[in-house]
Amino acid sequence: MNPDDLEALIHRRASGMTIDRAREVPRDVVERIVNAAVAAPNHRKTRPLRVAVLQGESRLGFGEAVASVMSAQGEDENRVEKARTKYGRAPVVLVVASAPGESDLETAENEYSVAAGIQNMLLMIEAFGLTALWSSPVKGAEEEMNGFCGFPTGSRMIGLIYLGHGTRETPPRDRPVPEINWLN
Ligand SMILES: Cc1cc2nc3c(=O)[nH]c(=O)nc-3n(C[C@H](O)[C@H](O)[C@H](O)COP(=O)(O)O)c2cc1C
């Protein structure tokens, strides 16, 4: 791959949530996507990445676990009901978490590393011609999510990635050119 190809891929990537729920993503493709995340830098080789792949019924089970926390937190009933089924909107949901560190700094650096790993995954997803959306985990439900996914207690939820085949083209994004302070 030359720089032009990589640059085009990076800029073509766009979030999308119009996903065909019924069309599976082959397991080896999911594995290759997830494996791309380990190539992100991680300080002191802490290997902080934690990933669970939700498919089939587990998406609804995860939604139930989240919804019961939301309900106990007194959240709006409509939002709670939505949470029960929302993870079924894609055939695959990647739950991505980061291991806590031995200090606040290490915990933060682990999170940066996992976030960088998610971008690697999103680029692989784009390269496979698939669609994804990085969504924020529901606040206050981390331990239930950790438990459901088999992650150690204290793991930090970084993102839930909806993944599948898009049902329509995502329009090109208009992204601002970054301001660079060139210093000599
Ligand atoms: C930490 C993080 C959390 C996000 N959470 C959500 C979310 O909860 N819901 C959502 O629709 N998009 C979420 N996004 C995706 C952004 O909304 C999306 O990347 C942004 O709109 C820019 O669009 P693009 O990815 O197509 O460039 C999140 C992105 C990041 C980095």
The ligand as a Gaussian input file, in Angstrom:
#p B3LYP/6-31G(d) Opt

LIG

0 1
 C      -15.419000       8.328000      22.405000
 C      -16.471000       8.384000      21.320000
 C      -17.784000       8.156000      21.670000
 C      -18.787000       8.193000      20.692000
 N      -20.075000       7.946000      21.067000
 C      -21.056000       7.984000      20.132000
 C      -22.395000       7.703000      20.497000
 O      -22.698000       7.396000      21.647000
 N      -23.337000       7.780000      19.539000
 C      -23.027000       8.091000      18.247000
 O      -23.936000       8.163000      17.424000
 N      -21.759000       8.319000      17.856000
 C      -20.766000       8.271000      18.771000
 N      -19.461000       8.480000      18.395000
 C      -19.151000       8.614000      16.958000
 C      -19.111000      10.040000      16.570000
 O      -20.364000      10.596000      16.748000
 C      -18.620000      10.167000      15.121000
 O      -17.318000       9.672000      15.021000
 C      -18.675000      11.622000      14.727000
 O      -20.006000      11.991000      14.489000
 C      -17.868000      11.924000      13.500000
 O      -18.342000      11.177000      12.394000
 P      -17.352000      10.285000      11.520000
 O      -16.847000       9.184000      12.403000
 O      -18.178000       9.798000      10.388000
 O      -16.238000      11.178000      11.079000
 C      -18.444000       8.462000      19.342000
 C      -17.101000       8.681000      19.013000
 C      -16.124000       8.643000      19.984000
 C      -14.686000       8.876000      19.612000

